[in-house]
Amino acid sequence: MTDTFDVQGEFAPADSIAITADAPLAPNGFIRLGLAPELIRAVEDLGFTQPTSVQDQVIPMAMDNSAEGESSRFIDLMVSSQTGSGKTAAFLLPVLHTLLQLQAESDERERAEEKRLADEATARGEPAPKRKRRNPTDPRNFKAATPGALVLCPTRELAQQVAHDAIDLVRHCKGLRIANVVGGMPYQLQIARLQNANLVVATPGRLLDLQRSQQIKLDQVKFLVVDEADRMLDLGFADDLAEVNQLTIERHQTMMFSATFAPRIQQLASRVMREPQKVQIDSPQEKHANIKQVLFWADNAQHKRKMLDHWLRDTSIDQAIVFASTQVECDGLANDLQQEGFSAVALHGALSQGLRNRRLSALRNGQVQILVATDVAARGIDVPTITHVFNFGLPMKSEDYTHRIGRTGRAGRDGLAVTFAEFRDRFRIFDIEGYTKQPFKADVIPGLEPTQRPPRAPQPGGGFGGRPGRAGGGRSGPGRAEYGRKAGFGDFGRDRRDEQRATPWEKPPAGGGFGRPEPRGDFARPGTGGKVFVPRDAKKRAYKPAR
């Protein structure tokens, strides 16, 4: 059978949309975007010939939109796209293209100046002046770095991944230098790499440390990119972003990439951007077509652990990430897997940066099969051989779920996301369903079925309700009230909370009670004839039948 390739250059099934070896190859789609030839060659070397949806729309908008003969004109962009959709290249390619143009103009000015000086020397009968070459290692010749473009990332892993991608894209570009600035690395090494850097990829903390020590100047930055802006705010970088905004106030363009256009993101954009244009390729509620998602209910932590062990012994797993909720759980689970013979390592924020780098390198090189991580690895890890993602511990925020499962099924590949949940975690599951607007498909493992009855799925016409008694739903995501009424929560019986909200709770009789609202039908017990449970302080509380 003839080998087939998908549009991204990866092996694909024969029944998928493909180009056979006998058919003529389609023209490179990046050429029509107007990118520099050096960048197109680099993209081809990486095996990509057609831009993704976000790249197809963002790249032309992010480049110079001025007419011939006019001054440069750039527009600010707010972009929302799913994880794994190629948004890193969507902002790197136009920024690098513009930096190449600026570098060519600067070289042309230098050559014109050298020619003018040579002509003047010739007119005076003197030899042409020679270009002075300075030793960059000499402290007397030190100059603070003045990059032309800056990319801000919330985590070290994401910053390193973006810098790695940028280095791959400039492999054919002469004179363009990329520097990566993150915490936990030696200062002197980063200062040396900053010399003559055109593009700096940094986390806010270390960047501002170097700026305050006069190792880098940001007044020449023309292009600012804020990647994963929602995560940046979650980690408390709002003040740092405001400071960077003031230091780069003369920039030409600002691009902000975020999972959603939440109100807090729009407030941030109003402070740092000028009339931004919004580009939304797909929403977090857009289903990952190439990622299969499945849910397994567990009785307790030991039951969950047995199901994870069953799954990890699947021979179809190439590499996998197991997400834990806490650093302690992460270390304990990694140690258990190592003792059972699995090639596993832990990754979380309490580890030194050097150790985190070595473990990520081992994962990328195939030396480690299973990475047990906290949400520090939910963004910024792009390893094509990750075929499975396991949610052993549920995320604290519903939107982190979409970033977790996005570590697999990247660039059109297929992936599997498995979630384990105890019955006490059912409200977090409902929160995730409400955020993604996609119900989980619950499954069981033969021989490891839960002994308790799983919570019932929402009935047709119902929504993905949040916690009982809360109209706004769960911890994160949009309010659950907008998704309609929920039909029930499994063993809790019929849900009448919406009806109760319509009738104000009555106050206790005069002289009794503690000013608390009266219990309603939610607290009715079986065998009481529909009446509520009578508390010990019944004399002080009203006794009413459930409605």
N, C-alpha and C positions, 0 to 999 in steps of 0.2 A: 504494500500500500504506500502511496506517495505521502511523504512527510508534509505536514501542514503547519502553518504558522499563523498566529493571530496578528492583529494590527499593531500590537506592542512588541512583536518580535519574539514572543515566547511560544513554546510548544502548546498546541491547543488540540482538542479532540477533532476528529475528522468531520463530525457533523456540525461543528461550529462555523461561524462566519470566518472564512479563511482564504488565503491566497496559496494556491498550489505551486509547486516548484516549476510546473510546466507553463503556468500563466505568466504574463508580463507583470512585473512588480509595479505597484501603484507609486506615483510620484511622492516624494517626501512632502508631507503636509506642513512642515515647519518652514519651508521655503516661501510659501505664500504669506507667511506672517511677517516677512520683511526682516528677519534676523540676520545677523552678520554671518558670513560663510564659515568663520572659525567656530562659531557656536553650533551651526548646523552639523559640521563635521563631528564635533564632540557628541552631539545627540545621537548621531548615527552610530558612533563607536559604542555608545551605551545600549544600542539595540532598539531604539525608538524611531519610528518613522511617521507616526501620526499623532497629533496633539490630542489630549483629552478635552472634554467639554470646558473645564475651567481654564485650561491653557488657551483654547481656541478663542475664548471671549476676552480673557483678561490681558493677554500679551499685546494685542493691537491697541487696547485702550491705555495700557501703561506706558507705551512708547510716546515719543514726541508727536503731538497732533497738530503742529503748526504747518501752515502752507509754505510753499517754497518762497524764500525771500523774507519770511516773517521770523521774529524771534521765537525761541523755543517756548512751547506751551505744553505743560503737563497737567493732568487732572488727578485729583485725589480719589482713591478707590477704597470702598468697603466691600470685602468679598467673603461670602459664606459658602462653604463647600464641604462635602463629606470627607472624612479622613481616608487617606489612600487614593484620592482623586487626582493627585499630581499638582497640588497647589504650590509646593515648594519650587518646582520649575516654573510655575506660572509667574512668580515674582522675581526669581533669580535671572531668568533669561532676558526679560526686558531691561532690568537694571544693569546686567553685564553688557548688553548691547549698547546702552547709552554710555556706560563707562568707556567702552571701546571707542565710541565716537569722540568723546571728550579727550581721550588720550591721543587720538589721531590729530585733533585740532591743536592740542598742546605741543605735540612733536612738530607739527607744521610751523607753529610760531617760533619754536626754538631754532629750527633750520633756517627760517627767514632771518632771525636775529644773527645767527652765526654768519650767514651770507653777507648781511649788511656790514658786520664788523670786518669780515675778510675783505670786502670791497674797499672799505675806508683805509684799511692797512695797506692794501695794494696801491691805492692812490697816493699814499704817503711814502711809498717805496719800502715798506716794512713787511716782514713775513706775516702771514695770517696767524692770529692768536690760536693757541692750542686749547682744547677743552680740558679743564682741570678735573681730575678724578680724585675724589676724596675717599679715604679709607673709612667705611661705615663702622668699623670696630673701634676706631679711635674716639675716646670720649669727647675730644674737642670738636668733633664733627657731628655730635649727636643733635638730632632735631626731633621734636615731638611729632608723632604720626598725625597726619591730616587726611583721613580717609574721605572719599567722595560719596560713599554709600554705607549705610548702617542697617543691620538687621538685628532686631531685639527678639529674644526667645525667653520663655519663662523658666525652662529647665536646662541644666547642663547637657543632658543627653540629646535634647532637641537641637540645641545650638551646635553641638558637635556633628549631628547628622546633617544639618543645613550646610555647615562649613565643608563637610565631606562632599556633599553634592555640588557645591560651588567649585571646589577644586577640580572635580571631574569635568565640569563644564568649561573650564578655562585651560584645558590641557593643550589646546592649539592657539591660545591667545598669548602673544608675547607682551611682557611688561605688566600684565594684570596680576596683582598679588592678593591673596586671601589670608586673613588673620582670624583666629578663633580666640575669644577672650571669655573665660569662664572661671568661676571660683574653684578653689581646691588645687590649683596648679601653681607652679613656681612663678613668682613675679618676673624675675629676670628673663626667663624663657619667653614669657608672653611679650615683654617689652622688646626683646630682640625680634620676634616675629611681627611685631607691629610696624617695624621700619618699612616705609614706602608701601604700606598696605593700601590698596584701593577700596576694598570691601572688607568690613569688619562685621563678624557675626558674634554677638555677645549676649551675656545675661546682664541685667541692669546693675546688679550690685558691684561686680568686679569692674565693669566699664566705668562707673562713676568713681571708683577708687583710683583707677589709673588717670582719670581726667583731673581729679583733685590734686594728684601728685605731679601734674604737668607732663605726663608721659604720652598723652594723646589729647589732641584738640579737635573739637567737634564743630567748630564754626565753618568748616569747609564742606560739611556734609550736605549734599544736594538731594539725596534720596533716603527716606526713612521708611523701613518696613517693620511693622509690629506683628509678629506671628503668634497665633494662639492668644489673642487679646483677652479672651474670657478667662483663660487660665492665669494670665498675667495679673488680672484683678483679684482672682481667688487667692493668689499667693501674696497679696499685699504690696504690689509694685506700683500702686497708683501715684504715690509721691515721687518715686523714681522716674516714672514716665513723664510727669509734669516737669521735672528738672531737665530731662533729656529734651523735652519739647522746647524749653527756653534756650538750651545750648545750641540747638539746631534750627533756630527760628528763621534763618535765611534759606532754608531748603526749598527746592522746587516742587517736590512731590512727597506725599505720604500715602502709604498703602497699609491697610489694616485687614488682617485675616482672622476670622473668628468662626466658631461653630454656629453661632446664632447671632441675630441682630437684637439681642436683648436690650431693654431700656438702659442698663448700665453701660453697655457697649456704645450705644448711641450717644449717651452723655459724654463718654470719653472722646468719641469722634468729634463732637461739637467743640471740644476744647482744643484738639490738636490738628483738626483738618479744616480745609476750606471748601465748602460746598461739595462734599464727597458724593460720588455716584455709587449706588449700591448694585452689586452683582451677586445674585443668589442662584447658584447652579442647582443645588438640591438642599433640602432641609434635613435636620436630624431624624425627622419622621420618615424620610425616604428609605425604603427597605434596601438593604445590601443584597443585591441580586445574586452575588456569588459567594455569600456567606450564609451557611445553614446555621440556624440558632435553635437550640433545644434546651429544655429545662428538666431537672430531676429534683423531686422533692425528697428531703431526708428527714428522718426522725430526730437525729441529733448529730453532733460533730463526728462521733465514731462512724456513724452510718455514711456521712459525707466522705469521710476518709476512705472507707472501703470502696465507694463508687469511683473516687478519683483513682485509686490504685487499679481498679478494673479497667478504667479508660486508658491509663498510661501504659498498659501492657498491650495496647492495640498496635499491631505491626504496621498499620498505615501511617502512623505518626512519624514525620520526618524530624521536625523540631516543634516545641510547644512552649507557651508561656502560661504559668499558673499564677493567677493574681490572688493575693492575700489582702486582708483588710488592714492589718497592722504589721509593724516591723517585727514584733515578737513572734507573731504567727508566721511571718515570712521565714525567719531564721529557723524556727522549729520545724516547719514543713520541709524546708530544704535539707536539714539534717536527717530527718526521717527518710526522705527519698534516697539520700546518699547511702544510708545504712542498708536500705533494701536493694541496693545495686544500681540505682538510676544515676545517670550522669546529670547531676543537677547542681545549680548554684543559686544563691540568694542575691537580690539586688534591691536596695532601698536607700533612703536618704541619709541614714546614719553611717554608712560606709564612707571611707575616704574616696576622693575622686580618682586616685590612681587605681584603687581596687575596683571601682565601678567601671573604669575604662578597660581594665584587663578582662573583666568578666563579660563585658559587651563584645570585646574583640574575640573572645573564645566562642561566644554564641555565633558571631558572624562567620568565623572560620570553621564552624562545624565541630569544634572540640567539646561543646556542651550541647546536650540534647534538650534539657528542660531548664528554663529560667523561671525561678519563683520570685515574684516581684510585687511591690506595692504599686500604687498609682503613679509613682515616679517614672515608671516605664510605660504608662498608658499613651504617651505621646513621644515621638522622636525616634522610635525603633523601627527601622525599615529593613527587615531580613526576609528575602523572598521565600526561604525554605521553612518559615513558620507556617505549619499547616493547621494547628489546633490552638485555641485559646480556651483556658479553663477559668471560670470565675468561682474559685473555691470560697473566697470571701467577697461579699457584695460591695460595690462601691458606695461611698457615703453620698455622692451626688449622682443623680440619674444620668446627667450628660456624660459622665466619665465612662459609663457603660459603652456608649457608642465608640469612644476612643479606644477602649480596651479591645473590643472585638475587631477594631480596624487594624490591629497588628497582624491579622491574617487576611487572606484573600485580597492582597494588594496587587495593583497593576493588572487587573483582570483575572487573577488566579482564583482558584476555589479554596475556601476555608471553612472551618467548622468551629463554632463558638458554643461551648457547653457551660451551663450555669447550674450550680448546686445551691439549693436554698432549703433551710430549715423552715418549719411551719411558723416559727416566731418571726421569720423574715418576710412573711407574706406581704406586709404593707410596703416594704421596699420593692418587692416584685411588682406590686400594683403601681408604685411610683414610676418605675422604669417603663411599664406598659403605658402609663399615661403620658410620659414624656415622648416616647417613640411612636405612640399610637399604633403599636403592633403587639397583639397578644402573644404570649409565649406558647409554644407547643410542648406540653408536658409529656414526658416519656418515662418508662421504667426499665430497669435492668433485670432480666430474669434471675430470680434468686436473691435479689437485693431490693425487693419492693418495699415501700414504706408501710408500716403497720397502721399509721393514722390515715384518716381520710383527707386527701388533698383539698385545699380551698377550691371552691367551684369557680369556674370562669364566669366573667360578666355575661348576663343574658343579652340576647339581641335587643338592640335599642338602648341598652345601658351603656354607661361610660366605663372608664377605668378609674374607679373611685379611689380616693386617698384614705387617710386614716379616719376612723369613726369620729364623728363630732367635729370634723374640720372641713369647712366648705372649700378651703383652698387647696386641699389635697395634701401631698407629702412634703418632704423636706425641700425638694428642688423641683424645677420644671414649672410649667404653667399650672394655674389653678385647676383643680379637677372639676369645679362646678361647670366649666364650659363644655365638658365632655358628656353632660347629661347625668341622669340618676343611675346609681348602681343598683343592680337587682339583688345582690346579696353577698355575704362573705362566708360562704360555706356553712360550717357548723353554727355560726352565729344566728342563723335563721333569717327570716325576712327583714329587710332593712326599711324602717319607717322614719328615718331621720329627717328626710325632706318634709314629711308631713308634720313632724314635731316642730320643726323650725317655724312652721306657719302659725303655731299656737304658742303664745308666750307661756313660760312655766309660771305656775302659781306660787305665791309666797306661802310659807308655813303659817299656821295659825298664830294669832297674837300671843306673845309671851313664850313662844317655843321656837326651836330651831336655831341655827347658827347663821342665818342669812344665805344658806345654800339653796340652789334650785332643787326641786323635787325630783326623785328618780322616776323615769318613764318606763315604757315597755321594753327598752333594751335590756333592762335588768331582771326581766321576768324569768323565773325558773320553771323547769318542767314539773308538772304535778301540783302547781299552785293554783290551777284554775284560771290562768291568765292574769293573776295578781302579782304585784311586785314583791320583791323580797322585803321583809319588815326588818329594819335595822334594830340594833340594841337600844338605841335612843328613840324607840317608837313613840314614846309619849311626847317627844319634842318634834316629831316629824309627821307630816300629813301622810295618810294612807289612802292611796287611790288605785283603782284598777288600771291595768295597762290598756292602752288604746290600740 
